[in-house]
Amino acid sequence: MTANQFIAKGVSELLEDGFSLRLQNTASIDGKYGGWFSSETKSKEFVVAMKRDCAFEIFVHEYSHYLQWKQRRQFFNAKSSGCGVIFNWLDGTEYSDQRVANAFNKAIEIEWDCERIALSLIKKYKLPINKEKYIRGANCYLFFYFAVQELRLWTSAGRSPYSARMRALASNKFHPLEYYLDVTNCDPAMRRAHKKLCTG
């Protein structure tokens, strides 16, 4: 299946389920994000920055979040609540250390599961995505959450955890969830690079 065919399939399904779509002709959303999937009642939306170099990968990733919501609603709601806590915390809301740590564990779990689904879609539909490159990007992104937790910062404007330089530091193997919940499994060079992503 071509990228355009897969995008058309995803767009059709999302619209049918009442999502608004923003496939923007920009390199980032709000200066720092590649996209997102939100299932909140008041703002059911699917957003991707289509001028980003890995835009189709991001589309597949966000579509995988949609499949989590569509097929396993209870799991999605339970784990995505962690993402809500994280972004509120980044915006200044105070929580206990335990609640923040719990939220990050939930976020890593839902993102790991999302990457697992995305890899299965790449295989099932023979999508034009380099699987090794995708896995390296997934590894970058999953370990990136530790830097966010440590620094209480997301990426600075114009920086991406998916850049070629970041992927070069990452493993080409997709590991079980437990691997990504242990920061000691993150390469020290990647940890340093993640911190620079956040601090500029």
N, C-alpha and C positions, 0 to 999 in steps of 0.2 A: 504494500500500500504506500502511495506517495505521501509526503508531508501534507500537501493540500487536501488530499482525500481524507486523511485522518482528522485534520482540522475541521473539515466540513462535517464529518461524522460527529465529532465532539460538540461543535456549535449547535447542530440540530438537536442533540440530546439535552444539552444545557438549556436551550430555549424552551424545549418541551417541558422541562421541569421548573420553569419560571425564573431562571437566572438572567440577570442583565450581563452583557459581555462588553468588556473594554479591551480590545486588541489594538493597543496604541502604537502608532508609528514613531516610537521613541526608544532610546536605549535603556531607560529606567523609568520607574514610576516613583514620583515624589523624590527624585534625585538619588534613590538608593535601592529600590526593590525591583526584582525581575518580574514579579507578579504575585498574585495570591488567589486563593479560593475562599470565599466566605459564604457560610450557609445561614447566617443570622437572618431571622425573619424579616427585619426591616431593610436589609441590604444583601440579598442573595446575589452575589456577583462573582464573576470569573474575570480576572485581569492578567494580561501578559504584555510586557514591553516587547513588541515584535521586531524592533531594530537591534536588539541585543544579539551578540554573536551566537548565543546558544538558545535563541528564542523558541525553537521547536522543542528542544529538550525541556524547557520550562513549561511549555504548553502541555507536554505529555505528563510532566510531574504534577501540574495543577489538575489535569484531568484525572490523574490517579487519586488525588484527594476527593474529587467528585465521586469516583467509584466507591471510595470508602464511605462517604456520606450516603450514597444511593443503596449500597449493598449491605453495609454493616453500621447502621445509624447509631446504635448504642455505643459501639467501640469508638466511632468518630467523635461523638459528642463528649464522651468521657475523656478522651485524650486531647482533643482540641481545646478543651477548657484550660489546659496548661499553657497553650499559646496565648490565650486571652490574658492570663495572669502575667506572662512574660512581657507582653507589649504594654500593659498597664503599668507594670513595674518600670519599664524603660521610660515611660512617660511621667514617672514621678510618684506613682502610688506605692505606699509602703506595705510590705507583707513581712511575716516572720521568715527567718532564714530557711526554716524547714519547708514552708509553703513554696518559697522560690525554688528550692532544690527539687521539690516534688514536681513543680511545674516544668522544670527543665527535663526531668526524666520522662514526663508525659510527652513533651514536645519531641524529644529524640525518638521515642517509641513510635509516634504517629508518622514522623518523617522517615524513619527506617522502613516502616510498613509501606509507606507511599513509594519509596524507591524500589522496594521488592515488587510492587504492582507494576511500576513503570518498566522495570526490566522484563517482566512477563509480557507486557504489551509490545515492547520492542521485538521480542522473539515471536510472539503470536502473529503480529501483522507485518513482520519483516520490515520494520520502519527504518528509514534512512538515517540511523543514528549509530555512531561508532560505540559499540557496547563497552569496550575497555575505557574509552574516554568518559562515557557516562558514569561508569562505576567509580572512576577517579574523582569525578565531580561530586558524586554522592558521598564519598568518603570525606572530601573537603567540607561539604556542607554539614554533615552529621557532627563532625568534630568541632566545627565552627561555634556550635552552641556553648562549648566550654569557655571560649574567649568572651562571648557575650555575657555569660553568667559572671565571670571574674571581673570584667571591666564595667558592666552595666551600660554597655554601648552596642549598637548595631554597626554595620559597616558605615564608614564615612562616605560622603557623596562620590559617586563615580567609581567606587571600588567593588569588586565582586569576589566571593569565595569560589567562583567557578573559573577564574582566569587560568590561562595556560600555565602561568608560573605556579599557581597554587596546585593545579592538577599534577604537575610534574613531581610534587612532593608527596603525592598520595599513592596508596596501594591500588593495584588493579584488581583486587579481590574484594568481593562483597561478603562481609562477615555476618555472623549471627548477631542479633540485637545486643546481647550482653557485652560484646566487644566494644560497642560504641558508648556504653554507659560507664566505661572505665577510662578516665582521661590518660592514664599511663600508657594506653595503647596508641595514643596520638604521637606521631613523630615530633620531637622537639623543634625541628626546623619549621614544621607546619604550625605548631603552637605559636612560635614567634611571628610567623607570617600572618596568622589570624589576628594577633594583637595589633599588628600594624594596620590591618584592614579596618579595625575599629577606631584606632587613634589617629590615623592619617599620617 
